[in-house]
Amino acid sequence: PPEITGATAVSSPSVFIPLSTRDEKTRFLTALSEANGNRTEAAKRLGISRATFYRRLVELDIQPS
């Protein structure tokens, strides 16, 4: 701890900034494009499960191509 080492503590608060729907849709479309349409691979690239990926595709109104 800084009290013992004499170092100055620098606090960098984590601020959650929600993505707009447009930004999230762009991320999903980019992941799909980079994965050549492979949804399982796109989900991995986004760090989410396939189930969540498929659910978000419906919520974001992204049609299968």
Backbone as a ProteinNet text record, in pm:
[ID]
protein_1_A
[PRIMARY]
PPEITGATAVSSPSVFIPLSTRDEKTRFLTALSEANGNRTEAAKRLGISRATFYRRLVELDIQPS
[TERTIARY]
82.6	0	86.1	34.6	113.5	154.9	76.9	111.8	244.4	272.2	393.7	510.3	487.9	596.3	629.6	537.4	561.3	524.9	475	435.9	305.1	285.9	162.2	62.4	-53.9	-158.7	-228.1	-238.2	-310.8	-435.3	-546.6	-673.3	-729.6	-759.8	-824.3	-957	-1062.8	-1192.1	-1239	-1296.1	-1354.3	-1494	-1511.9	-1642.1	-1702.3	-1819.9	-1888.3	-1961.2	-1924.2	-1991	-2065.7	-2198.2	-2274.6	-2260.2	-2254.6	-2248.1	-2384.7	-2385.9	-2513.9	-2550.2	-2676.9	-2722.3	-2651.2	-2629.3	-2561.1	-2417.9	-2347.9	-2210.2	-2204.3	-2298.4	-2300.1	-2331.7	-2424.5	-2459.4	-2337.7	-2264	-2142.5	-2039.7	-2022.6	-1928.9	-1968.7	-2098.7	-2146.5	-2126	-2159.3	-2142.8	-1995.2	-1908.9	-1764.8	-1713.4	-1755.9	-1713.8	-1760.7	-1883.7	-1934.9	-1854.4	-1821.3	-1744	-1604.6	-1538.5	-1404.2	-1405.1	-1518.4	-1530.3	-1590.2	-1598.8	-1654.1	-1793	-1874.3	-2011.3	-2027.7	-1918.1	-1923.9	-1964.6	-2087.2	-2141.7	-2072.5	-2032.9	-1961.6	-1829.3	-1758.4	-1630.6	-1652	-1756.4	-1786.3	-1814.5	-1889	-1917.9	-1788.5	-1697.4	-1568.7	-1490.1	-1491.8	-1419.2	-1473.3	-1603	-1665.1	-1656.1	-1613.6	-1599.6	-1731.8	-1830.8	-1961.9	-2001.8	-2101.5	-2146.9	-2226.9	-2240.6	-2321.7	-2465.5	-2518	-2657.6	-2677.8	-2585.9	-2594.6	-2580.1	-2490.1	-2469.5	-2597.8	-2659.9	-2782.7	-2895.3	-2905.3	-3008.3	-2987.5	-2863.3	-2833.8	-2856.2	-2833.5	-2861.9	-3009.3	-3096.5	-3240.6	-3271.7	-3216.8	-3243.4	-3193.3	-3082.4	-3024.4	-3080.7	-3171.2	-3234.5	-3132	-3038.4	-2937.7	-2987.4	-3013.4	-3067.6	-2956.2	-2985	-2884.6	-2853.5	-2727.9	-2688.7	-2610.3
-120.7	0	125.8	234.4	357.3	411.5	383	431.5	372.6	250.3	181.6	213.1	210.7	231.8	378.2	466.4	608.4	654.9	564.7	600.3	678.1	753.7	828.3	741.6	725.8	644.2	725.2	665.3	728.2	646.6	709.9	640.3	667.5	560.1	575.5	501	573.7	507.1	447.7	329.7	266.2	322	385.7	443.4	364.6	307.4	230.1	325.8	323.1	405.9	313.2	314.2	223.1	259	156.6	177.8	215.7	304	332.2	210.8	199.1	86.2	85.9	203.6	213.4	163.2	202	156.9	5.5	-48.1	-192.1	-266.4	-214.9	-277.6	-277.8	-169.1	-160.2	-263.3	-280.2	-381	-520.7	-551.7	-683.8	-706.4	-607	-621.1	-634.4	-561.6	-571.5	-710.1	-760.2	-894.4	-999.6	-986.3	-1081.6	-1074	-953.5	-935.9	-997.3	-969.9	-1023.8	-1175.8	-1232.4	-1377.9	-1441.5	-1365.4	-1414	-1474.7	-1410	-1454.8	-1568.4	-1618.6	-1727.9	-1669.3	-1698.6	-1637.8	-1686.5	-1811.8	-1863.8	-1789.9	-1772	-1700.4	-1552.9	-1491.5	-1351.5	-1335.7	-1429.5	-1425	-1435.4	-1523.8	-1538.3	-1408.8	-1344.7	-1218.9	-1110.2	-1114.4	-1015.4	-1055.1	-1178.8	-1225.4	-1255.1	-1300.4	-1333.7	-1472.9	-1529.5	-1662.6	-1655.8	-1772.6	-1778.1	-1738.9	-1785.7	-1754.5	-1603.9	-1538.6	-1393.2	-1325.9	-1375.9	-1319	-1326.5	-1444.2	-1461.4	-1372.1	-1362.5	-1278.3	-1132.1	-1087.1	-947.3	-920.4	-1020.9	-1002.1	-968.1	-1038.6	-1012.7	-874.4	-842.7	-714.1	-597	-617	-510.4	-510.7	-605.1	-616.9	-636.6	-728	-763.1	-890.8	-881.7	-992.6	-1086.2	-1215.6	-1308.6	-1277.4	-1292.2	-1264.2	-1377
0	0	0	-54.4	-61.9	74.9	179.3	312.1	360.1	319.7	363.4	270.9	142.9	46.7	27.4	65.5	45.8	-93.6	-174.1	-310.4	-308.6	-411.5	-425.4	-498.8	-439.1	-501.1	-608.2	-724	-833.7	-856.1	-838.5	-853.2	-991.8	-1061.6	-1192.5	-1187.3	-1157.2	-1143.2	-1275.2	-1263.5	-1381	-1399.6	-1511.8	-1541.7	-1655.2	-1630.1	-1732.9	-1825.1	-1950.7	-2049.9	-2144	-2136.3	-2221.7	-2368.8	-2449.9	-2594.1	-2645.6	-2742.4	-2805.4	-2891	-2922.5	-3004.1	-3138.4	-3194.5	-3323.8	-3313	-3205.9	-3185.8	-3168.1	-3090.9	-3067.9	-3197.2	-3274.5	-3402	-3494.7	-3494.4	-3576.2	-3531.4	-3397.8	-3345.7	-3391.3	-3384.9	-3424	-3573.3	-3654	-3799	-3835.9	-3767	-3792.7	-3755.3	-3640.3	-3596.4	-3696.2	-3744.2	-3844.1	-3972.6	-4013.9	-4136.6	-4121.9	-4008.4	-3985.9	-3974.2	-3930.6	-3914.5	-4039.4	-4147	-4274.1	-4257.3	-4171.8	-4151.7	-4052	-3998	-3901.2	-3765.6	-3724.8	-3603.1	-3477.1	-3475.2	-3358.7	-3341.9	-3450.1	-3446.3	-3411.2	-3463	-3430.7	-3281.9	-3224.1	-3080.5	-3000.7	-3042.4	-2974.3	-2981.3	-3098.2	-3115.5	-3023.2	-2995.9	-2907.7	-2761	-2735.3	-2598.1	-2529.8	-2609.4	-2553.9	-2600.1	-2533.4	-2572.2	-2701.9	-2766.2	-2888.5	-2860.6	-2747	-2712.6	-2699	-2629.9	-2615.1	-2749.7	-2832.2	-2964.9	-3047.5	-3050.6	-3128.5	-3074	-2940.1	-2879.8	-2916.7	-2912.7	-2947.1	-3096.4	-3182.1	-3324.9	-3345	-3273.5	-3282.5	-3227	-3110.1	-3045.6	-3129.2	-3200.1	-3282.5	-3423.9	-3450.7	-3582.1	-3693.3	-3668.3	-3769.3	-3836.6	-3963.1	-4040.6	-4086.6	-4093.6	-4145.4	-4290.8	-4325.4	-4464.6	-4523.7
[MASK]
+++++++++++++++++++++++++++++++++++++++++++++++++++++++++++++++++

